[in-house]
Amino acid sequence: MAGRISRQFIDDLLSRADIVELVDSRVPLKKAGKNYQACCPFHNEKSPSFTVSQDKQFYHCFGCGEHGNAISFLMEFDRLDFPDAVEELASHCGMDVVREENTASPAEQRRQQQIHQQKQDDYELMLQISRFFQQQLKVAKDKVTAIDYLKGRGLSGEVVKRFGIGYISDAWDGMMNSFSRNGQANQQLVDLGMAISGEKNRPYDRFRGRIMFPIRDKRGRVIGFGGRVLGDEKPKYLNSPETRIYHKGQELYGLHEAKQANKQLKRLVVVEGYMDVVALAQHGVDYAVASLGTATTFEQLQTLFRTVPDVICCYDGDRAGRDAAWRAMENALPLIRDGFSLKFVFVPDGEDPDSLIRKQGQAAFEEFLDSAMPLSKFLFEQLMLKIDMSGHEGRAALVESFQPYLDKLPDSHLKDAILTELANSFGMGTEQFLAKYSKKTQGNEPKKAVRKSTKVTPVRLALALLVEHPHIATNLDDINVLQPLTAPGIDLLSQVLAVCKQNPEIKTPQLLEYFRGTEQGAQLAKLMCWQHHVEADAATDVFLDSIEKLLNNFVEQRAEVLLQKARAGQMTAQEKQELQAILNA
C-alpha cells in the first residue's frame, strides 16, 4: 500500500478548496458581513452561531466550539476518517491524491497493507458482483421473465440502469460459479453476505431468483444488496446482512442516486422499500430513500437532516406503518431544530407509494406529499389515541404524557408551539403541568458557557496574527532571536514561525493542518476564533511590535535579575559584561 498522504498534496488541496462552497453544499449559508453564517450542523440552536470565514478558510461555532478547515468539516459532517475526508475533498476539487513513501515499521506497514487491501478488495468484489447481476438481466436463460416483471412495474431501461438493477436466476450457485475461485475467495463472499456456508464448507448463493438492487454508500460504492422475488414467495425482500463494509442502520437506499439527480436537494421522502424508491424516480420524484428494512434510525435521520432541511416519512396507513412512523419520530426528536421539519403521510389501505404514483402521476403524488402531517400534530394524535379523554383526569394524563417527548426536543419554535397548543387546548391541570415543566427544565438547563475574553499578551497576539496571516513571518529576519525567551507560549510561537519560514506560501488552513490532532493545534484553533480587532493591513506592524515587546520584556527582566545579583555581590565576569551591554543598548 502507498504511504501517508503527501504533506505537499494536503497543502495544495487546501489551497484549492473553498470552504464556503464546500460547507454551503451541505449547510446553506447566508452572508453576514465579510463572513457567512448558519445554524450549527453539529448541535441544536435557535439562532446561527456557526461562522465560516472565506478569508481564513476556517469555520467556528461560538455555541458548541466546533471548528476547523475543509478537511475537518468533512470528517465531522460526513463522518469520515482523515484519509477518506482527504479523498472526498480531492474528488470535490477534481484532484488525485498523492502519497509519499511509507516510513512505518515493516510490521505496521503489513498491517496497514492488509486493512487497506481488504477494504479495496471488498469494494471491488461488490462492484463486480453488481455488474454481474446487471449482465444477468441481459443474458440469463429466464431473463424475459425478469424483464417482463420490471416492465410490469412500469420501469424504463433508463431507470433500471440509473439504479444498477440486476437479476439472479433461481439456482444454488449462479453467482458462486462466477466468483468462487478458492477457499479464500469463498470466505470473502461469505463475509460480505453474498454466500452462505453450506455442508462440507461449500458456500451457496444467498440471493436466488430475485431482482437485485445494489445498495451504495455516500461515496457511491456498492456495499450490499436487496433482492425481491418475482412472485409471492416469502420472504418477498431479502437484504444483505451486516458486514465489515455494510451497516444497515447507517445507510439509506437511494440517497446516492438522489444526490446525483439533484444538485440542490430541498427535501427527501422516506419510503419503506427499494421498489418504492425506484418507482418514484421513474415518475419524476427522484428524491426518495428507503431505510433498508429497519425502523428509521437516529443515524439515518441524522444523515437525512445533514442533507436536507425537510424530511417526509411516507408509510403504509396500517398499524405497522404508524408504528414505524412513531419510532422515526422518537429518534428524530433530538435532531429537530428551527428551520428543519419532519412530517408524516400515510398511503391509503391497499396502496403503496409505487402503486399510488403509477395511478395518479407525479403532480398528484407531490400534492399528497405536500399535505403531510407535521410532527406536532402526529404526536398529539397518537397520544390522544392512548388515553381516555372523556374526563378531567384523562386530559391531565394526556398533558403529562407529553413530558418525555418534550424533554427530548431541543429548544425551538416547535417546542414552544407544542407547549402553547397544550395550554390552549386543554383545561384543568394544564397550567400546573406547564408551571411544573417550566420549573423542571429550568432546573435541568445546563449553565450557558461564559465566553471568557482572551487576555492580550504579546505572545498570544503574535501567534493569532501569524496563524491568520502566515506570510508576515517573512518580515522577521531571524527567528533565533526568540531562543533565549522563556515567556509562556514562546515554544509554540517558535514552532509556528519555523513552519511559516520553511513554507513561505503557506496559508492558514495548511498551517493548521500541520498541527492537527495536537495540543498545539487546539491552542491555535482557539486563537483563530479570537476577535483581536487588528485589521489585515496593520497585521505586519502589530506582529513586529509584539515581537519587539517580547524582546524588550525579556531584556528588562534579565536586567533586573542581573542587578539583584550585583547588589548581592554574586555576579560572574560574564554576567557583568552582559549587564553592561544591556545598560548601554
C-alpha positions in Angstrom: 0.0 0.0 0.0 1.2 3.5 -0.7 2.4 5.6 2.3 0.9 8.5 4.0 -0.8 11.2 2.1 1.8 13.7 0.9 2.0 16.9 3.1 2.6 18.9 -0.1 -0.6 17.4 -1.6 -2.6 18.3 1.5 -1.3 21.9 1.3 -2.1 22.1 -2.4 -5.6 20.6 -1.8 -6.4 23.1 1.0 -5.2 26.0 -1.2 -7.5 25.0 -4.0 -10.6 24.1 -1.8 -13.1 26.9 -1.0 -14.6 26.1 2.4 -17.6 28.4 1.8 -18.5 26.5 -1.3 -17.9 23.1 0.4 -20.0 23.9 3.6 -22.7 25.6 1.5 -23.2 22.4 -0.5 -24.2 20.7 2.8 -25.4 23.5 5.1 -26.9 26.6 3.3 -25.0 29.7 4.3 -26.0 33.3 4.5 -23.7 36.3 4.1 -23.0 38.1 7.3 -20.6 40.9 6.9 -17.4 39.5 5.4 -18.2 36.0 6.7 -21.0 33.5 6.3 -23.4 32.1 8.9 -25.8 29.2 9.5 -27.3 27.4 12.4 -24.7 24.9 13.5 -25.0 21.5 11.9 -23.2 19.9 15.0 -25.6 21.0 17.7 -29.2 22.3 18.1 -29.6 26.0 18.3 -32.3 28.7 17.6 -30.1 31.4 16.2 -27.0 31.0 13.9 -23.7 30.9 15.7 -21.8 28.8 13.1 -19.5 31.1 11.2 -17.5 30.3 8.0 -14.7 32.7 7.0 -13.7 32.8 3.4 -10.5 34.8 4.2 -9.3 32.4 6.8 -10.8 29.3 5.2 -11.9 28.3 8.6 -15.2 27.5 10.4 -16.1 28.0 14.0 -19.3 27.6 16.1 -19.5 30.0 19.0 -22.2 27.8 20.6 -20.5 24.3 20.7 -16.9 25.2 19.9 -16.6 23.0 16.7 -14.0 24.5 14.4 -11.5 23.6 11.7 -10.7 23.7 8.0 -12.3 22.0 5.0 -10.9 18.6 5.9 -12.1 18.9 9.5 -15.6 19.8 8.2 -15.9 16.7 6.0 -14.6 14.5 8.9 -17.3 15.8 11.3 -20.2 16.4 8.9 -19.8 13.3 6.7 -18.4 11.1 9.5 -15.3 10.3 7.5 -11.9 9.4 8.9 -8.9 11.6 7.8 -7.9 9.6 4.6 -11.4 9.4 3.4 -12.0 13.1 4.1 -9.0 14.0 2.0 -10.1 11.6 -0.7 -13.6 13.2 -0.7 -12.2 16.8 -0.8 -9.8 15.8 -3.6 -12.7 14.4 -5.6 -14.7 17.6 -4.9 -11.7 19.6 -6.2 -11.0 17.3 -9.2 -7.6 16.2 -7.8 -5.9 12.8 -7.4 -4.5 12.0 -4.0 -0.7 11.9 -3.9 1.0 9.7 -1.3 4.6 9.6 -0.1 6.9 6.7 0.8 5.7 4.8 3.8 8.1 5.2 6.8 6.2 2.9 9.2 7.8 -0.2 10.6 7.6 -3.3 8.4 5.1 -4.9 10.8 2.9 -1.8 10.8 3.2 -1.5 7.0 2.0 -5.1 6.6 -1.0 -4.3 8.9 -1.8 -1.2 7.0 -1.5 -3.0 3.7 -3.8 -5.8 4.9 -6.5 -3.4 6.1 -6.3 -1.2 3.1 -6.2 -4.1 0.6 -9.1 -5.9 2.3 -11.3 -2.8 2.1 -10.4 -2.2 -1.6 -10.9 -5.9 -2.4 -14.3 -5.8 -0.7 -15.5 -2.8 -2.6 -14.1 -4.1 -5.9 -15.7 -7.5 -5.5 -19.1 -6.0 -4.6 -18.9 -3.8 -7.7 -18.1 -6.8 -9.9 -21.0 -8.7 -8.4 -23.3 -5.8 -9.1 -22.1 -5.7 -12.7 -22.7 -9.5 -12.9 -26.3 -9.1 -11.7 -26.8 -6.4 -14.3 -25.4 -8.6 -17.0 -27.6 -11.5 -16.0 -30.6 -9.3 -16.7 -29.4 -9.4 -20.3 -28.1 -12.9 -20.7 -29.9 -15.2 -18.2 -32.0 -18.0 -19.7 -35.0 -16.7 -17.8 -34.2 -13.0 -18.4 -37.5 -12.4 -20.2 -39.4 -13.2 -17.0 -37.3 -10.7 -15.1 -37.6 -8.0 -17.8 -41.3 -8.5 -18.1 -41.6 -8.2 -14.3 -39.7 -4.8 -14.4 -41.8 -3.6 -17.3 -44.9 -4.7 -15.5 -43.8 -2.4 -12.6 -43.6 0.4 -15.1 -39.8 0.8 -15.0 -37.9 2.0 -18.1 -34.5 0.8 -19.1 -33.0 4.2 -18.2 -34.2 4.0 -14.6 -33.1 0.3 -14.3 -29.6 1.4 -15.5 -29.5 4.5 -13.2 -30.1 2.4 -10.1 -27.9 -0.5 -11.3 -30.8 -3.0 -11.0 -29.9 -6.6 -11.9 -31.2 -10.2 -11.7 -30.1 -13.6 -10.5 -31.7 -16.8 -11.6 -33.1 -19.3 -9.1 -30.0 -21.6 -8.8 -27.9 -22.5 -5.8 -24.7 -21.4 -7.4 -25.5 -18.8 -10.1 -23.2 -16.2 -8.5 -20.8 -18.7 -7.0 -19.9 -20.2 -10.4 -18.5 -16.9 -11.4 -16.8 -15.7 -8.2 -15.8 -18.9 -6.3 -12.1 -19.4 -7.1 -10.6 -20.8 -3.9 -11.2 -21.1 -0.2 -10.1 -17.5 0.5 -12.4 -16.1 -2.2 -15.3 -18.2 -0.9 -14.7 -16.9 2.6 -14.8 -13.3 1.4 -18.1 -14.0 -0.3 -19.5 -15.3 2.9 -18.1 -12.4 4.9 -19.7 -9.9 2.5 -23.1 -11.7 2.9 -23.2 -12.8 -0.7 -23.0 -16.5 0.1 -24.0 -18.8 2.9 -21.7 -21.5 4.3 -23.0 -24.9 3.4 -22.2 -28.6 4.2 -18.6 -29.7 3.6 -17.6 -26.0 3.5 -19.4 -25.4 0.2 -21.0 -22.0 0.2 -24.1 -21.4 -1.9 -25.8 -18.2 -3.2 -27.6 -16.1 -0.6 -29.7 -14.4 -3.3 -31.6 -16.7 -5.8 -34.4 -15.9 -8.2 -34.5 -12.2 -7.4 -34.4 -8.8 -8.8 -31.2 -7.3 -7.3 -30.9 -3.7 -6.0 -27.4 -2.6 -5.2 -27.0 -0.5 -2.0 -24.5 2.3 -2.3 -22.8 4.3 0.4 -22.4 8.1 0.5 -19.4 7.8 -1.9 -21.3 5.6 -4.4 -19.6 2.3 -3.5 -21.6 -0.9 -3.6 -21.8 -2.2 0.0 -24.7 -4.6 -0.1 -27.8 -5.7 -1.9 -31.5 -6.1 -1.6 -33.3 -8.8 -3.6 -37.0 -9.1 -4.4 -38.7 -12.2 -5.6 -40.7 -12.1 -8.9 -43.8 -13.7 -7.4 -45.4 -14.1 -4.0 -42.7 -16.3 -2.3 -41.5 -15.4 1.1 -39.6 -13.5 2.1 -40.6 -11.0 -0.5 -37.4 -9.0 0.2 -34.1 -10.4 1.2 -31.4 -8.0 2.4 -27.6 -8.2 2.9 -26.7 -9.0 6.5 -24.3 -6.7 8.5 -20.8 -7.0 7.2 -17.5 -5.2 7.7 -18.5 -2.7 5.0 -22.3 -2.6 5.4 -24.1 -1.3 8.4 -27.7 -1.0 7.5 -28.7 1.3 10.4 -26.3 3.9 9.0 -27.1 3.7 5.3 -30.1 4.8 3.2 -31.0 3.2 -0.1 -31.3 5.7 -2.9 -29.5 8.6 -1.2 -26.5 8.5 -3.5 -28.8 8.4 -6.6 -30.9 11.3 -5.2 -27.8 13.4 -4.8 -26.7 12.5 -8.3 -30.1 13.6 -9.7 -30.4 16.8 -7.7 -27.6 19.3 -7.3 -29.6 21.1 -4.6 -31.8 18.7 -2.7 -34.6 20.6 -0.9 -36.4 17.6 0.7 -36.3 13.8 1.0 -39.1 11.4 1.3 -38.5 8.2 3.3 -40.4 5.1 2.0 -40.3 1.5 3.0 -39.0 -0.4 0.0 -36.5 -0.4 -2.8 -39.2 -0.7 -5.4 -40.9 2.4 -4.0 -37.7 4.4 -4.4 -37.2 3.3 -8.0 -40.9 3.7 -9.0 -41.0 7.2 -7.6 -37.8 8.1 -9.5 -39.4 6.6 -12.6 -42.3 9.1 -12.3 -40.1 12.2 -11.5 -40.0 12.0 -7.7 -36.2 11.5 -7.7 -35.7 12.4 -4.0 -36.9 9.2 -2.2 -34.8 7.0 0.0 -35.6 3.8 1.9 -34.4 2.7 5.4 -33.3 -0.8 4.4 -35.8 -2.9 6.3 -35.2 -1.2 9.6 -37.1 1.4 11.6 -35.6 4.7 10.6 -32.7 5.0 13.0 -31.2 8.0 14.7 -28.1 7.7 12.5 -30.2 7.6 9.3 -32.2 10.6 10.4 -29.0 12.5 11.3 -27.8 11.8 7.7 -31.2 13.0 6.3 -31.1 16.3 8.2 -27.5 16.8 7.3 -28.6 16.6 3.7 -31.9 18.5 3.6 -34.0 20.6 6.0 -37.3 18.9 5.2 -37.9 15.1 5.6 -41.3 13.4 4.9 -41.9 9.9 6.1 -44.3 8.1 3.7 -45.6 4.9 5.2 -48.5 2.5 4.9 -51.5 3.6 6.8 -51.8 0.3 8.8 -50.6 -0.4 12.3 -47.1 -1.4 11.2 -46.8 1.8 9.2 -47.9 4.0 12.1 -45.6 2.2 14.5 -42.7 2.8 12.1 -43.6 6.5 12.0 -43.7 6.7 15.8 -40.3 5.1 16.1 -38.9 7.5 13.5 -40.5 10.5 15.3 -38.9 9.4 18.6 -35.5 9.0 17.0 -35.8 12.4 15.3 -36.9 14.5 18.3 -33.3 15.3 19.5 -32.4 16.4 15.9 -35.3 18.8 15.3 -34.3 22.5 15.4 -35.6 25.7 13.8 -35.5 25.5 10.1 -35.9 21.7 10.0 -39.1 19.7 9.8 -40.2 16.1 9.9 -43.6 15.3 8.5 -45.7 12.1 8.0 -48.0 11.0 5.3 -49.8 7.6 5.1 -50.9 5.9 1.9 -54.4 4.6 1.7 -55.1 0.9 2.5 -54.1 -1.4 -0.2 -51.7 1.1 -1.8 -48.0 1.8 -1.5 -46.0 4.8 -3.0 -45.2 2.7 -6.0 -48.9 1.9 -6.9 -50.1 5.3 -5.9 -47.8 7.3 -8.2 -48.4 4.9 -11.1 -52.2 5.5 -10.7 -52.1 9.3 -10.0 -48.9 10.6 -11.5 -46.2 12.9 -10.2 -48.2 16.1 -9.7 -50.9 14.3 -7.6 -48.4 12.4 -5.6 -46.4 15.5 -4.8 -49.6 17.2 -3.7 -50.1 14.2 -1.5 -46.7 14.8 0.0 -47.4 18.5 0.5 -50.4 17.5 2.7 -48.1 15.6 5.1 -48.9 15.9 8.8 -46.4 18.0 10.9 -44.6 16.2 13.7 -46.5 18.1 16.4 -49.9 17.1 15.0 -48.8 13.4 14.7 -47.6 13.5 18.3 -50.9 14.9 19.5 -53.0 12.4 17.6 -51.0 9.4 18.7 -51.0 10.3 22.4 -54.7 11.1 22.3 -55.4 7.6 20.9 -53.8 6.0 24.0 -55.8 8.0 26.7 -59.5 8.2 27.6 -60.2 11.9 27.1 -63.8 11.8 28.5 -62.9 13.4 31.9 -60.6 15.8 33.5 -58.3 13.0 34.6 -57.8 12.0 31.0 -56.9 15.5 29.9 -54.4 15.8 32.7 -52.9 12.4 31.9 -52.6 13.5 28.3 -50.7 16.6 29.2 -48.4 14.7 31.5 -47.7 12.2 28.7 -46.1 14.9 26.6 -43.2 15.4 29.1 -40.8 12.7 27.9 -41.1 13.8 24.3 -40.7 17.5 25.2 -37.6 16.5 27.2 -36.1 15.0 24.1 -36.9 18.0 21.9 -34.3 20.9 21.9 -35.5 24.4 22.5 -37.1 25.6 19.3 -40.2 27.2 17.9 -41.7 23.7 17.5 -41.3 23.1 21.2 -42.8 26.5 22.1 -45.8 25.7 19.7 -46.5 22.4 21.4 -46.5 24.0 24.8 -48.8 26.7 23.6 -51.1 24.1 22.0 -51.3 22.3 25.3 -52.2 25.4 27.1 -54.8 26.4 24.6 -56.4 23.0 24.0 -56.7 21.5 27.5 -58.1 22.9 30.7 -57.7 21.7 34.2 -54.2 20.5 35.0 -52.5 22.2 32.1 -51.4 25.3 34.0 -50.0 23.2 36.8 -48.1 21.0 34.3 -46.7 23.9 32.4 -45.5 25.6 35.6 -44.0 22.3 36.8 -42.5 21.5 33.4 -41.0 25.0 33.1 -39.5 24.8 36.6 -38.1 21.3 35.9 -36.5 22.3 32.6 -35.0 25.5 34.1 -33.6 23.4 36.9 -32.1 20.9 34.4 -30.9 23.5 32.0 -27.2 23.5 31.7 -25.4 26.7 32.5 -24.5 28.6 29.4 -20.9 28.8 28.8 -19.5 32.2 29.5 -17.3 33.3 26.7 -14.2 34.5 28.5 -12.2 37.3 27.0 -8.8 36.3 25.9 -6.1 38.1 27.8 -4.0 40.2 25.3 -0.3 39.3 25.7 2.4 39.8 23.1 2.8 36.1 22.5 -0.9 35.5 22.0 -1.3 38.5 19.7 1.8 37.5 17.7 0.5 33.9 17.3 -3.0 34.9 16.4 -1.8 37.3 13.7 0.7 34.7 12.4 -1.9 32.0 12.1 -4.3 34.3 10.4 -1.6 35.9 8.1 1.2 33.4 7.8 3.1 35.5 5.2 4.0 38.1 7.9 6.7 35.7 9.2 8.9 36.8 6.3 9.2 40.2 7.9 11.1 38.7 10.9 14.7 38.4 9.7 15.9 35.9 12.4 13.6 33.7 14.4 16.5 32.6 16.5 16.2 35.9 18.5 13.3 34.1 20.4 15.5 31.3 21.6 16.5 32.9 25.0 12.9 33.9 25.8 11.0 32.0 28.4 7.5 33.6 28.3 4.6 31.1 28.1 3.8 30.2 24.5 7.3 31.1 23.2 7.9 27.4 22.1 4.7 27.3 20.1 5.4 30.7 18.5 8.9 29.5 17.5 7.4 26.3 16.0 4.8 28.1 14.0 7.4 30.6 12.8 9.6 27.8 11.7 6.8 26.2 9.7 6.0 29.6 8.1 9.7 30.3 7.3 10.1 26.9 5.7 6.9 27.3 3.6 6.7 31.0 2.6 3.5 30.4 0.5 1.6 28.6 3.3 -2.0 29.7 4.1 -4.0 29.4 7.3 -5.7 26.1 6.6 -2.5 24.4 5.6 -0.7 25.8 8.7 -3.5 24.5 11.0 -3.2 21.1 9.2 0.4 20.8 10.3 -0.7 20.7 13.9 -3.9 18.5 13.5 -4.6 16.3 16.5 -2.0 18.0 18.8 -2.4 20.2 21.9 -0.7 23.0 19.9 -3.3 22.6 17.2 -6.1 23.1 19.7 -4.4 26.2 21.1 -4.0 27.7 17.6 -7.6 26.9 16.7 -8.7 28.9 19.8 -6.6 31.8 18.7 -8.2 31.6 15.3 -11.6 32.3 17.0 -10.2 35.3 19.0 -11.6 38.7 17.9 -8.4 40.7 18.2 -9.7 43.6 16.1 -6.4 44.1 14.2 -7.1 44.9 10.6 -5.3 42.9 7.9 -3.3 45.9 6.6 -1.9 46.5 10.1 -1.1 42.9 10.9 2.6 43.0 10.0 3.3 46.1 12.1 1.4 44.8 15.1 3.1 41.4 14.8 6.6 43.0 14.7 5.6 45.3 17.6 4.6 42.2 19.6 7.9 40.5 18.9 9.7 43.7 20.0 7.7 43.9 23.2 8.6 40.3 23.9 12.3 41.0 23.4 12.1 44.2 25.5 10.3 42.5 28.3 12.9 39.8 28.3 15.8 42.3 28.4 14.1 44.2 31.3 13.5 41.1 33.3 17.1 39.9 32.6 18.5 43.2 33.6 16.5 43.1 36.9 17.9 39.7 37.7 21.5 40.8 37.0 21.0 44.0 39.1 19.8 41.9 42.0 22.9 39.7 41.7 25.1 42.8 41.5 23.6 44.1 44.8 24.2 40.8 46.4 27.8 40.7 45.1 27.1 37.4 43.2 27.8 38.4 39.6 30.3 36.5 37.4 32.5 38.3 35.0 30.4 37.2 32.1 27.2 38.5 33.8 28.9 41.9 34.4 29.6 42.1 30.7 26.0 41.2 29.9 24.6 43.8 32.2 26.9 46.4 30.8 25.8 45.6 27.3 22.1 45.9 28.3 22.6 49.2 30.1 24.5 50.7 27.1 22.0 49.5 24.5 
